[in-house]
């Protein structure tokens, strides 16, 4: 397939582009800058200059492709306002891509987080919450899955709280950056809350499998580690950086504070059994050992 990828130069996107190319697909990747375009070309893909806000460019990319994988997001969590703006921008982009693909029977793979379910790991059958600071993303993903009734082979890969590679990425990567800045490896609450995780290279395989094989309107979990206690994550970070490990207020993490403080393990049993996806790369705690002091 010739695949249009948004967010193709980030931690996850670059792994997805490489996975697609290795498995015989060609890639058209949305790029925001000359440096990103150069990176895409070096990887063996074709750049398409533009941003997630350039709706005409998104239509062009989708029209040229046999399938679409959407990964881009602003990732500015500095305030509730910037987070809301990022959610709104993504919602408009997904709606635009969906309209372009309607009636074509082409695959459209989007991304979301895994849901939280009280007292047990979430599964692929559990709905996403539409509450909270990123509830708008859940509504947009639901609209993409609803495109199954309009001739789109739509699916969603739900990513855990940390997608990591070489000790960086996701919420654990945010904890590391905050620890470097503050001199404390912190965790909210008592630290027993669990975060699921996956290596970026394993997640990339699942995006390819969903593109190739997912039935319309389905959701899949890219979860390798069902849930590591946040206190254990902070302990590895603190030891690698040589800083103390302490509980800190949830407000330390801005609008994501309530999310950081929540227990949210997740399962991928159905995904592994149905799509034959088998994580092969190091788990989060092992990967965090690669953090450089």
N, C-alpha and C positions, 0 to 999 in steps of 0.2 A: 504494500500500500504506500501511497504518497500521503504522509501524515503532517497536518498542521499542528504545531505545538506552541502554546503560549507558556511563558515562564521557562523557556528551554535552556537558560544559562545559570540557573540557581543550583543549589545543592541537589535538589531532587530532579529538576529539569535536565541538568547536564547528564545525570545518570540515565534518565529516560531516553534522551536523544541517543546516547551511546548504545543502549539496549536495543532500540529500534534499528539502528544502522547495522549492528552486529547480526541481527536476525533478518536481514534482507529488505527492510523497509527503507524508503527515502523520507527525508524530513525537510519541511519548510518551517522555520522557527521565527517567531515574533521577537524582534530585538529592539531595545530602546536606545542604544548608543552604538557608535562606531566600534568601540571596544567589544561590545557584546556581539556585534555582527562578525567581527574578526574571529572571536572565539567559536562561533557557530560554524564559520567556514573552515576553521582549523579542524573541527571535529568531523567534518565531512558532510555537513548539512547546508541548506540554503537559507540565508537570512531574509526576513521581510521586516523592514524598518517601520516601527510604530510602537504605540503603547496600548495598554488595555482600554484607554479612553478613546482611541481612534477607531470608532465603530465601522467606518468605511473600510479601513485596513483589515479589520477582523472579517468582514464579509468577503473581501478579496481572498484572504487566506483560506477560509472555509470553502469557498467556491472552487479553489484550485486543488483541493485535497480529496482523497478517498476516505479520510477519517480525521477526527480532531481529538486531541488531548489537551485539556485546559488545566494549567498549573499556576498561572500567574496570580499574584495578590500583592498588594502594596506593602504588607507586613510592617506598617507603621502603627505600633501599639502605644505610642507615647501619651495619648490622651483619648478619652471617649470620642471626641470629635473626629480625630484622624482615623480612628478605627471605623467609625460609622461611614466616613467618606470612602474608605477602602471597600467596605461591604457594598455600598451603593454602586461604586464603579464596577465591581465584579458582577453585580446583578444585571446591570445594563449590558455588559459584555456577554454574559451567558445567554441573555434573551436574544441578542443580536445573532450569535452563533447558532442558536436553536432555530431561529426563523430561516436562516440561510440553509440549514440542513433539512428542514421539514420536507417530508415526502420523498427523500432520496434513499432511505434505508441504509445510510452510511452510519458508521459508529461514531459516537460522541461520548468520550470519557471525561467526566469532571471529577473534582476532588472535594472532600469535606473532612471533618474530624470524626472520630468515633464518638458515639453518644455515651452519656453517663446513665447508668441504671443503678438504683440503690441496692446494696447488699449482694450484688453479683456482677461478674464481667458482662459487658454488653455484647450482643451478637448482631449479625447482619440483619436479623429480622426486627431489631429494635428501631423505632423511629428516632430521628434527630430532634432535639429540642429546638423550638423556635423562640425560646426565651433567652434573656441574657445578652451580653454585648455582641455576640456573633450570631444571634438568632436569625438575622436576615440572610446569612449564608445558607442556613438550613432550608429556608423557603426557596431560595434560588436553586438549590440542588434538587428539591422536590419538583420544581418546575421543569428541570432538565429531565428527570426520570419520567415525568408525565408526557414528554415528547415521544415516548414509546407508542402512544396512541395516534401520533401524527407522522408515522413513517420514519422514525429515527431510532437507531439501535443504541439508545442511551444507557449509560451505566455510571456509577459513582464508585470511586475508590476512596474509602474512608481511611485517613491517615491517623496514627496515634499522636499523642502529645509531643513525642520526640522522634523525628526522623534524623538519623545521625550518620556521620562518616568521619573517621579520623578524629574522634573525640569532640566533634562540633555538630551543631544543628539542633533545631527544635527548642523546646522549653528547657532541656538540660543545657543547651548552648547559651540560652539567656541567663540561666543561673551562673554559668561560668563567667560570662561577661560582667555580670553584676558583682561577683566575687572578686574579680580583678580590680574593679573600680572602687569597691568599698573596703576591701581587705577582710571581708567576712563571707564565708560560704553559708548562705542562709537558706532556710526552708520555712514556709508558712505553717502555722498550727503546730501539731505535735510531730509532723513529718511522717506519720504512718500512712498517709494517703498514697495511693499507688498510681503511677503513670505508665501506660503501655508505651512500647517503643518498637522501632524497626530500623534496620540498616538501610540507607538510601539505595544501595545496589539491589537489595531484595525487593524494596518497594517498586523499583523500576521494572523488575520482571513482572510484577502484578499488573502494572499499567499496560504493559504489552499484552499480557494474557487477556485482560479485559477488552482491549481494543480488538483482539483477534477472535475472541470466543464468547464474550459475555452476552447473555440474552437481554433483550430490551427491558428497560425499567428495573434493573437489578443493582444491588449495592454489595460491595465487597470490603473485607477488612484486611488492610496491610499491617497486621500485627504479628510480630515475632515474639516479643516479651510481653506477656499478659499484663504485668504490672509490677514495677520496682518501687518500693517505698521511697518517697522523695528524700527522706533523711539519709537513706543509703546512697542515693545519687549525690547529695550534698557532701557526704563523707568522702567519697572518692575525689570530688572536685577540690575539697579542702585539703586533702592529703597531697594531691598533685600540685596545688598552688602554694602549699605551705601556709595556709591561713586557717583561723579557727572556724569551727562549724557550730552554728547557733540558730535557734528559732528567731525569726524576724516577723514584723507585722505584715499581713497580707497586702497592706497599702504600698509596701515596697515595690510591688509589681504592677502598680497603676491599674488600668482598667481590667487587666487579666488577673488581678488578685483573687477574686472569687473562684476563678477557674483553677488557679494554682493550688488553692486550698482544698480542692474537692477530690475525693476518692473516685477514680474513674478507670478501673481495669477493663480490659476488653479481650474478646476471644476472636480467633480467625479459623475455628474448626471447620465451619461450612465452606469458607473460601478455599482452604487447603484441600478439602475432600472433593469439591466440585470442579475447581479450575486446575487442580494438581500443583498448586503453588507451595513450594517448600523453602522457607528461609534457610540460607546457607552461611551467612556472614556473622561476625561477632555480635553478641548482645550488647546492650547499652553499657552496663557496668564494665564489661571488658574493654569496650571501645573508648570509654572515658579515661582509661589508663594511658591513652596516647596524648592526653592534654600536656602541653609543654608549660613548665613553670614560668 
